Amino acid sequence: PPSPYTDAELVGFMDRNGLGTVATRANIIRTLLERKYIRYSGKYVIPTPKGLFFYETVRGMKIADASLTSGWEAELAQIERGERTPEEFLDSVLELVKGITGEIRRIQRPEE
């Protein structure tokens, strides 16, 4: 397994991989802590069994791809410039959610 990260290393990883913004990264980490997906072991942030289960469930899915959030940011910028409507963006998010939900359901209840 990879070495655990300190807070600063985790924020650096998030920055290099386009996860969150400077203003939201600390809140993302706080939310993961509150939901018990991660915990501290000394100065290191490590995943909990719940966090590892969640990761294994979504690994390889679109929802776990960092390009998803950067793509959304690009689409929101298009809305700001008037190149796309909010409704078009929300429709695409709805389709994505339907696809991901179906994918997770298939994993949880494999076809017989």
N, C-alpha and C positions, 0 to 999 in steps of 0.2 A: 504493500500500500504506500501511497505518497506520504511524505513527512507532513505532520500537522503544521498549520499556519498560526502565526500570531495574528492579532487584530490588524496590525499594519501590513503584514504580508497578505492577508486575505483581501484587504482593501486594494492593495496593489494588483493582486490577481484579478479582482473584479474590474479594475480600471483597464488593464491590458486586454481583457476579454469582452469589453463593452457591456458589462453588467451594471445596471443602475447608472446614476450620475453622481458627481461629487456630493451633491446635496442629499442623495437618497441612500447611499451605501451603508452608512452607520445604521439607519433605520431598518434596512433589509436584514442586517446581522441581528439587530435587536428583535425583530419579528421571528427570525429563525430560532433564537434563544427562547423567546416566549412560547413558541409552539413546540418546543422541545425537540427540534430537529438537530440542534447542535448544543454543546455545552463546553464549559471551560475545564481544562485539566492544567492547572497552573496557569501559565501565560498562553497556552495553546488552545485553539478552537478545534474541537473534534466532533465528529458526527455521533449521534445517539443511535441506538438500535432502530428507533422510529425513523430517524433521518436516513439511515442506510436502507431501510425497507422502502421508503419513499423513492430514494434514488434508484434502487434496483427496479422499482415498478415503472418509472418513467424514462429510464436510460434508453437512449436510442430513439425516443419519440420527439416530435417537433417541439413539444412544450419544454423539453430540456435543452434545446438548442439556443445558444446565446444570440444567434443571428435573429431569433424571433423578436426580441426586444429592440434590437437595433433597427430591424425592419419596421417595427411599429413606430419608432421615433422618426424614421424617414417618411412614413406615411402621414404622421401628424404634422410634419413640416410641410408636406404637400397640401394639407388642409389649410394651414396658415397662409400659404401662397395662393390659395383658391384653385389649386390644380386637382383637388379631390374633395368630395363632400364628406361630412361626418357620417352620413348614412352609408356611403360606400365602405368607409372604414369599419363601421360597426357591423355591416353585413359580412365583411370578410372575417372579422373576429368571431362572429356567431358561427360561421361555417367551420372555422378552425376548432372552436370549442366542441361542436358536434362531432367532428372527426376524432378529436382527442378523447372525448367521453366514450365514443364507440370503441376506440382502441383499448382503453382501460377496461371497459366492460368485457371485451373479448378475452383479455388477460385474466380477469377475475373469474369468469365463467367460460372456460374453453368450450368450443362447440363439441357436441357429443357425436 
